[in-house]
Amino acid sequence: MKKLLLILPVIALAACGQDYSKYDSIFGGCERIETTEFHLVYKCPANQEWAQKVKQMQPNGKFRAGGYLNLEELYADTEHVYAEVSFNDKNFCKEDFTIRTMIAKPVQGGGDWAFIGCK
């Protein structure tokens, strides 16, 4: 019985952790730089084909959750494109998340600067 009581907290912690590998696999060659319960943010090489295509689109939104990232610094990084997987966009895509990609200079309080799309 004592062994069971010692193991239960470990099992509970493992059950609480979410597996984000399915999202990581969408962004091959990218690095996840922020993880919260609301979103994941990826830093991707700007020369990837999908990033080049998205950069040509018109912004239609913003990142859902800025987290602790300095958005101005991210935009100034011309070597990379930043994408957010937002878990708060229910019923927008067939999946329960959207992908928000930074394509213009972030604007505080107004103006769209990201493209919101589905997988």
N, C-alpha and C positions, 0 to 999 in steps of 0.2 A: 504494500500500500504506500509506503514512504517513497518508493521509486516512482510510482505513478504520480504522486503529488509533485515530485521534482521535475518530471517530464512535461506535465501539463503546461507550465508557462512557456516552455520552448515550442510546443505545438501551437499554442495560441499566437505566439509571435510570428511563426511561419505562416499561419493562416491569414494574418493581417497584411502581410507584404503582398503587393500586387506585382504580377509578372508583366513587365513592359516590353518584353522581347518582341511581341507582335508589332509594336509600334517602331521599335528600333529597326526591324527588318524592312520597314517601308523606306527608311532613310539610310540605305547602304552607303558607306563611305563618309557618313556624317558622325558627329560626336554629340551626344546628349549633354547639354550644359546646365540644364535646370530640370528638376523633377519636383512637382508638388501634387497634391491631390486634385488640383484643378487643371493642370497642364504639364506638358513636356516641351522643352525648347531644344531644338537641334541647330548646330552650327555645321553648315555644309559648304563644300567648295563651290564657288560661284561658277565654275566652268562645267558643272554637271548639266546634262541636256535638259532635264526637267526644270532646273533652276533658271536656265536661259529662257525657256518657254514662259514660265510664270512671270519673270521680270518684264516681259513684253505686254502683260495684261494690265488692265486698269484697276487701281485699288478699289475695293468695295467694303472695306472694314478696317479693323485694328486687331492687334493681339488682344485676346480675351483677358488674360491676366499677365501683367507686367512682371510680377514677382520681384526679385532683387536685381534684375538686370538693368544696366544703363542702356536704354534704347538708342540714345544718341551715339554712344560708342559702337553699338552693333551696326548702325547705319553707316558710320564712317569706315567700317571695315569692308573695303571693296573686294577683298580676296574671298569673302564668304557671303552666303545667304543664310538667313535665319528663319526657321520655320517652327511654328507652335502647333502641337496637337492639343486641341482644347476639348475637354470633356464636358463642357457646359453648353454645348450646342445640340441639344436633343432635337430630333425630328427635322434637322436641316439636311442631313445626308442619310443614306440607308444605314450607315454605321452610326454609332452614338458618339461621334466626334467629328470635328472639322480640322482641316489643316489651314493654318493662317500663315502666309509667307510675307515677310517684310519686303516691299518693293519700292517704297518711297521714304522720304525723310519723315520720321514720326512727328505728329503735330499734337501738342498738348491741348486737350479740351475740344478738339474738333478736327474735321478733315480726315479722310480715309488715307491710310498709308500701307495697308496690307491687302493681299488678295486672299479671300476666303474660298476654299474649295473642298471637295471631297476626295477620298482616296482614289 
